Amino acid sequence: MSKVTSVIEQLVTPILEELNLELVDIEFVKEGRNWFLRIYIDTPEGGIDIDQCALVSERLSVLLDENDPIEQNYYLEVSSPGAERPLKKESDFEKAVGKFIYVKTYEPIKNLKEFQGYLTAYTEQGLEMEVRIKTRKIKLLVEKEKIAKARLAIDFSSN
């Protein structure tokens, strides 16, 4: 986590706790000439609405103006994580059991570094998944330390 995102997390967490919302992710990225501070939030059950995002944006904007933790100009965006929400915390993976996910690994497993499939279990060892490699469905264990990126995904396969 970068210094900027760490400071932003400290500022936004009390707001989210007061509103019974969860922090999903924070991004501070440059796109073209512009910097964007993106805060992804959700309700514990999932399904945040635009009014909740606007309220968090308004409250956070006041704190950002008071504390001024970011040197450059930037655009603040507060939104839902969307259908393909990132999976980062243990609770994210626990909630995702039974769902279709995408995982990218730091090193190859079965000669591949990217997998899509159903998360069948989340254990101390890592992710137990049912994935399709070519035409075969196999069970795969992705160890926690090998996970570079994980998110919910949409299953477009016919079965």
C-alpha positions as CSV (number, residue, x, y, z in Angstrom):
1,M,0.0,0.0,0.0
2,S,1.4,3.4,-1.0
3,K,1.8,6.3,1.5
4,V,-1.1,8.1,-0.2
5,T,-3.5,5.2,-0.1
6,S,-2.5,4.5,3.5
7,V,-3.3,8.1,4.6
8,I,-6.6,8.1,2.6
9,E,-7.6,4.8,4.3
10,Q,-7.1,6.5,7.7
11,L,-9.3,9.4,6.7
12,V,-12.1,7.4,5.1
13,T,-12.4,4.5,7.6
14,P,-14.2,6.5,10.3
15,I,-16.7,7.9,7.8
16,L,-17.4,4.4,6.5
17,E,-17.8,2.9,10.0
18,E,-20.3,5.6,10.9
19,L,-22.3,4.8,7.8
20,N,-22.0,1.0,8.2
21,L,-20.1,0.7,4.9
22,E,-17.0,-1.2,3.9
23,L,-13.9,-0.1,2.1
24,V,-13.2,-2.4,-0.8
25,D,-10.2,-0.7,-2.4
26,I,-8.3,2.6,-2.9
27,E,-6.4,3.5,-6.1
28,F,-4.3,6.6,-6.7
29,V,-3.5,6.5,-10.4
30,K,-2.3,8.7,-13.2
31,E,-4.2,8.5,-16.5
32,G,-2.9,10.8,-19.2
33,R,-2.2,14.1,-17.6
34,N,-4.7,13.6,-14.7
35,W,-4.5,12.0,-11.3
36,F,-7.4,10.1,-9.9
37,L,-8.1,9.1,-6.3
38,R,-10.7,6.2,-6.5
39,I,-12.4,4.9,-3.4
40,Y,-14.4,1.7,-3.9
41,I,-17.0,1.1,-1.2
42,D,-19.9,-1.3,-0.5
43,T,-22.4,-2.3,2.1
44,P,-21.7,-5.5,4.1
45,E,-24.4,-7.3,2.2
46,G,-23.4,-5.8,-1.2
47,G,-25.4,-3.3,-3.2
48,I,-24.3,0.3,-2.5
49,D,-26.4,3.1,-4.1
50,I,-25.4,6.4,-5.6
51,D,-26.6,8.4,-2.6
52,Q,-24.3,6.6,-0.2
53,C,-21.4,7.1,-2.6
54,A,-22.2,10.8,-2.8
55,L,-22.4,11.2,1.0
56,V,-19.0,9.5,1.4
57,S,-17.6,11.7,-1.3
58,E,-18.9,14.9,0.3
59,R,-17.6,14.0,3.8
60,L,-14.2,12.7,2.5
61,S,-13.8,15.8,0.3
62,V,-14.0,18.1,3.4
63,L,-11.4,16.0,5.2
64,L,-9.1,16.0,2.2
65,D,-9.4,19.8,1.9
66,E,-8.6,20.2,5.6
67,N,-5.7,17.7,5.7
68,D,-4.3,18.1,2.1
69,P,-2.4,14.8,2.1
70,I,-1.9,14.8,-1.7
71,E,0.5,17.3,-3.4
72,Q,-0.8,17.2,-6.9
73,N,-4.2,18.1,-8.3
74,Y,-6.5,15.1,-8.6
75,Y,-10.1,14.0,-9.2
76,L,-11.9,12.2,-6.4
77,E,-14.2,9.3,-7.4
78,V,-16.2,7.3,-4.9
79,S,-18.1,4.3,-6.4
80,S,-19.2,0.8,-6.1
81,P,-16.6,-1.9,-6.9
82,G,-18.9,-3.2,-9.6
83,A,-19.6,-6.8,-10.7
84,E,-15.9,-7.6,-10.8
85,R,-15.0,-6.4,-7.4
86,P,-11.4,-7.1,-6.2
87,L,-10.8,-9.8,-3.6
88,K,-8.1,-8.7,-1.2
89,K,-9.1,-9.4,2.4
90,E,-9.8,-12.8,4.0
91,S,-13.5,-11.8,4.4
92,D,-13.7,-11.0,0.6
93,F,-12.5,-14.6,-0.2
94,E,-14.8,-16.1,2.4
95,K,-17.8,-14.3,0.9
96,A,-16.7,-15.4,-2.6
97,V,-16.9,-19.1,-2.0
98,G,-19.2,-20.6,-4.6
99,K,-18.7,-17.7,-6.9
100,F,-16.9,-17.4,-10.2
101,I,-13.5,-15.7,-9.8
102,Y,-10.4,-14.6,-11.8
103,V,-7.0,-15.1,-10.3
104,K,-3.6,-14.0,-11.5
105,T,-0.5,-15.6,-9.9
106,Y,3.1,-14.5,-9.4
107,E,4.4,-17.7,-10.8
108,P,2.9,-20.4,-13.0
109,I,0.8,-23.2,-11.8
110,K,0.3,-26.0,-14.4
111,N,2.2,-23.7,-16.8
112,L,-0.4,-20.9,-16.4
113,K,-0.5,-17.7,-14.5
114,E,-4.2,-16.8,-15.0
115,F,-7.2,-18.8,-14.0
116,Q,-11.0,-18.4,-14.0
117,G,-13.3,-20.8,-12.2
118,Y,-15.5,-21.4,-9.2
119,L,-14.0,-20.9,-5.8
120,T,-15.0,-24.0,-3.9
121,A,-13.2,-23.3,-0.6
122,Y,-10.9,-20.8,1.1
123,T,-8.5,-22.4,3.5
124,E,-5.3,-21.7,5.4
125,Q,-3.4,-23.0,2.4
126,G,-5.2,-20.8,-0.2
127,L,-7.9,-20.9,-2.8
128,E,-9.4,-24.2,-3.8
129,M,-10.9,-23.7,-7.3
130,E,-12.6,-25.7,-10.0
131,V,-11.1,-24.4,-13.3
132,R,-11.3,-25.4,-16.9
133,I,-8.0,-25.9,-18.6
134,K,-8.6,-26.5,-22.3
135,T,-11.5,-28.9,-22.3
136,R,-11.0,-30.4,-18.8
137,K,-12.3,-29.3,-15.5
138,I,-9.8,-29.7,-12.7
139,K,-9.5,-28.9,-9.1
140,L,-6.7,-26.5,-8.4
141,L,-5.1,-25.1,-5.2
142,V,-3.7,-21.6,-5.5
143,E,-1.5,-20.9,-2.4
144,K,-2.1,-17.5,-0.8
145,E,1.4,-16.3,-1.3
146,K,1.2,-16.9,-5.1
147,I,-1.9,-14.7,-5.6
148,A,-1.0,-11.5,-7.4
149,K,-4.5,-10.4,-8.1
150,A,-8.0,-11.8,-7.6
151,R,-11.5,-10.5,-8.3
152,L,-15.0,-11.7,-8.9
153,A,-15.7,-12.5,-12.6
154,I,-18.6,-13.1,-14.8
155,D,-19.0,-16.7,-16.2
156,F,-19.8,-16.5,-19.9
157,S,-19.3,-20.2,-20.5
158,S,-22.2,-22.3,-21.6
159,N,-22.1,-24.6,-18.5
